Amino acid sequence: MGRASLQGFLVFCCWLLLLFICQRGYSHPQCLDYKPPFQPPEPLTFCKEYIKFGCCDKEKDNLISQRYHHIMEYFDQLGSLTCGKYIHSILCQECSPYAAHLYDAEDANTPMRQLPGLCAPYCSEFWNYCRYTLSLLLDSNVTLSIEDDREKFCNFLELKDPEYCYPNVLTNAELNANLGTVQADPEGCLQLCLQEVANGLRNPVAMVHADDGTRRFFVAEQLGYVWVYLPNGSRVDQPFLNLTKAVLTSRWAGDERGFLCLALHPRFTVTRKAYVYYSVSVKREERIRISEFTLSSTDMNMLDHSSERILLEVVEPASNHNGGQLLFGYDGYLYIFIGDGGKAGDPFGKFGNSQNKSTLLGKVLRIDVDNNDGRPYSVPLDNPFVGEKESRPEIYAYGVRNMWRCSIDRGDPVTGQGRGRMICGDVGQNKFEEVDLIIKGGNYGWRAKEGFSCYDKKLCLNSSLDDILPIFAYPHKLGKSVTGGYIYRGCEMPNLNGIYIFGDFMSGRLMSLKENLTTRKWMYNEICMGKGQTCNFPKLINSYHKYIISFAEDEAEFVINKKPTTTASTTTSRTRTRTNRPLPSPVSPTIKPKSGSRQTTIPITSAIKRLLPKSAVTAAPTTAKSNQATTMILVSGTSALQVNTSPTLQHQYGIFTTTAIPRHTVSYTPNSRRPIQISTSSAKRQHTTDRGHWVYLKNPHTTPKPLYWTPMPKPTIKTQTPTLILLRTNKKSTRQQDNKQNSAERLQRAGVNRKGQSSNPGKSHRRKYRQGAVRLVSVKKLPDRGRVEIFVKGEWGTVCDDLFNSKAATVVCRQLGFPFALRVAKRAEMGAGNGLNILLDDVECEGTEKTLLECKRTRLGKHNCSHQEDVGVVCGYNKYEN
């Protein structure tokens, strides 16, 4: 993962922990399976441009390479030189970190593309030189009729969004310049510094404190560990909790699943209870689990692992949009924030999960964990939907997409204004990220709306929606995945009081909002790292890794968590006003308690790892006395960082005063229900060949066809809609044989030949089946129904019907060019494949896979069934046909 220069952060009486991880899907880099891009564990050898960050592992890279070389067998040397680069680039977009955008996978209102969406100039260029390769890329002849018509050809391949089409999405300066680097106007930008306070972490996702006077803080890692850190930065060697054997996650750093949150009971010193939110697999079913643990009776730095009490489990239909926040409100109830179930556009049911109050997905829940009468939990009687027919009583608010990091406002320290408010960041789909104030019974609009704009136009026009608009929303020019933060209520920097500090996961930008108490508008300002002498003090730095995943606060200071690269661990940083003292001896240290509380001693029963700072400024603080700085703590890549702000600089830059002039000014009045107005400067796109950008063709209509292409008469066969792929089988009809011969003849006559073979126009080539290809075999030889047979490692075999459902049938039908799977035929209804090997068993699909090989299944060739259980399917073009 790339590191970026972190620009400032301040925290004074609170700790802000910025956790960064690489991942996940939303309107930012995202893979076709709706999961986040990652760094391949092994180097890619074919799609090398995505060797550091993308959507392919070595196995997928090899499959793309095989497909490329199979296609290139149809070309001679000149054709390979001319078209090889186009075919390579187009095929490798499956590995692009923007694959979900290029294939239009995130828009639930449109079908997923079979090839990546191209920009208009690039498509024209591709058409001029290599138009006749389209049928090879699609492995079908259905597009033969459009290959000689540039307009139809590019209408089929173009992605109309000029920012997200290929190659703009990878070369557009506005989208990719300084991704992960915080940049802001020097005027009005709050400058901060960092200091490392904790390190050695791997993908930290949450930090909490016990509010018990010990000043300990507890950091959770996505893998399932929770660690105890002492005030001096030392870490207790034994984990507070270890759920690594139970947590469902993968080796990819960008997996959204895992251990996602920890919350300690507000009366932790009395109840000794902790609550966790993590992903788990139960009988091959992915679920979210909320559990309760009790503190060990012999070690106050460890939970009793045998005390787990499961409160709630929610089935997750997909691996993304898992939510992942637990909070105790000032009312003593536990709030749970759950995502909409995953995929894109909340495609579940008529209105989606988020608007369906009979499911817990896409909701904010409120439960009582104290008064449960032997049940896992009870429901507060004043929950807004208690007693409402077909509504889950646990629901507190609904219409949320994937809220990531929420917090409770502790209120103005003098007036108490704002105390108890709940504020969240909700990750958007294609265009906007939003920040919401959560209120009881509120509908936050998803999937009807995204930010202030309509997403599902039909739902958006529904007068009964009555949704709560965000207090702030920003477009993807600022960032593509919001990470909610905290409203600062510390005592060391009163001029920061009431300022909401948050960030963006993808852009690495730190931001702030300030509410005008008179107009109720929220004003936006950026946060940047200190420059010049601002951070020129011992142990202070002014940079951090990109991917801001979380914020938190401890008993005294504000902290930020962020994720490292795949080869580095994570850090935490903070701000403080105390001078640095040497670390105490790691044996039963005595911790100075909060003001007004008793002195608390932490008995340590295991070894302690002392903090060894990895990032520090060594310049001598010659003016430290006159410019004594207050600091905050920030967690970055491999360690925790502390933030400083010099008083002189505070005056110079007018931190959040009326004289500040932010680059982006955004305001919103909740009562007006009008969209926010965002003023930004636009940059002109420049396309230069020396940086790998595409160039416009001056006259694509008159560009001569290359010499190795010759005109080919249009085929006389009737072709199907270009959006369908028709895979050919061994048992070909006369028409299919004619199609193949016509295609081969066209390539031969164009001079595009197999290597080492003559250009005899009447010669066709033996069909090579792709790994995972399928065919339907039936006695009546009907093309739309039959026994499912799959081609793997050079042989055809059958598939058992165990666990095979309509989603798996959909995968088969779409491979064969049919948009719908009408029925699954079990118990060899379509005939037994006697004489063939049984290749697949226990196949479970999501319905979005390209082949059955991508679905969950047993090992190839391993089964516990006979041919009397061979599965068949019935496909169709209309889901209502017989």
Disulfide bonds with the S-S distance in Angstrom:
Cys13-Cys491 2.46
Cys31-Cys55 1.99
Cys47-Cys92 2.05
Cys56-Cys95 2.01
Cys83-Cys130 2.01
Cys119-Cys165 2.02
Cys123-Cys154 2.36
Cys189-Cys528 2.01
Cys193-Cys535 1.91
Cys406-Cys424 2.21
Cys454-Cys460 1.94
Cys800-Cys865 1.51
Cys813-Cys875 1.99
Cys845-Cys855 2.07
